Amino acid sequence: MTKLNLSRFDFTSIRLAVLCAQTENLTLAARECHLVLPAASRRIRELEAAIGSQLFERHSRGLKVTPAGRVFMRRGLSLLQEIEAAFKEVNDLQQGVVRHIQLFAGSAAISQFLPPLIAQYSQTCPEVQIDLEEQVSGQVVIALREGRADIGVFVEGTNSEGLEASFFRADELVLIFPKGHRLTGKKPILFADTLDEQWISLNPGAAMLQQLISAASALGKRLKLRMQVNSFDAVTQMVASGLGIALLPKAFALPILKNSQLSWRPLQDPWSHRKLMVGIRKEADLEVKALRDFLISPSQNAKTASSKKK
């Protein structure tokens, strides 16, 4: 490993370089760092000299990031985020929080189940702070494997090889569409009868999207995917605008549909009834396993956590 003279680096210069890469404008970056322009320019030159690579190409309209600059921005931003997280955890420690647990989950789990569970666990174990991040199921599993997440909640069928996965909750996917749509009805409808419609779905990596594509393929047809968005709320808005139809978890959809111009209908296909799984790494520590157990069975494990606390 190359030995660097760390005395030639400081976080102000690193933040300045990251901002320069993001804005491609030294003046804006200097202002954000509360530096005068000559001082900011000097810091960038000194940083480039210390690294031994040019981070930016200067021209009359601003800055152009070099390949080395892009690498430095990515790593520098990560470093700044780690420092910010370190200060936050130290501050939390002073407030009585002794452990942060990173929980990644899909939209289905967050919209239907997790908020009250996290609130209950925080009351029972205030010394543990749960940091929740929303991701599609595929990304949840990747984050678990890479160590960026301690616990993940994802849809069954996502490749969780190498992880400990347990049943969390069940949900049901229902069809939503504008009121007065040709698919209006009360009886369950076959997915095959919807394939002439334009569809709205979540972004790539979402288990729901994969299920739609697989189900259409099994019928020898292609899903007419018109639009992909990043949240259930956005799906609902697109459908309400008449841009297509969609599937949503029933527990999420029904409260919203009461106050909107949307209707719903159950699917007859068995795959519309899903299982959500909670996963951890096999080497997870006791605090992570305790939270996993609580999520699976909150009433039973809340009593256990409370008794340990006493």
Secondary structure by P-SEA (a helix, b strand, c coil): ccccccccccaaaaaaaaaaaacccaaaaaaaacccaaaaaaaaaaaaaaaccccccccccbbbbcaaaaaaaaaaaaaaaaaaaaaaaaaaaaacccbbbbbbbcccccccccaaaaaaaaaacccbbbbbbbbcaaaaaaaaaaccccbbbbccccccccccccccbbbbbbbbbccccccccccbbbccccccbbbbbbccccaaaaaaaaaaaaaccccccccccccaaaaaaaaaaccccccccccccaaaaaaccbbbbbbcccccbbbbbbbbcccccaaaaaaaaaaacaaaaaaaaaaaac
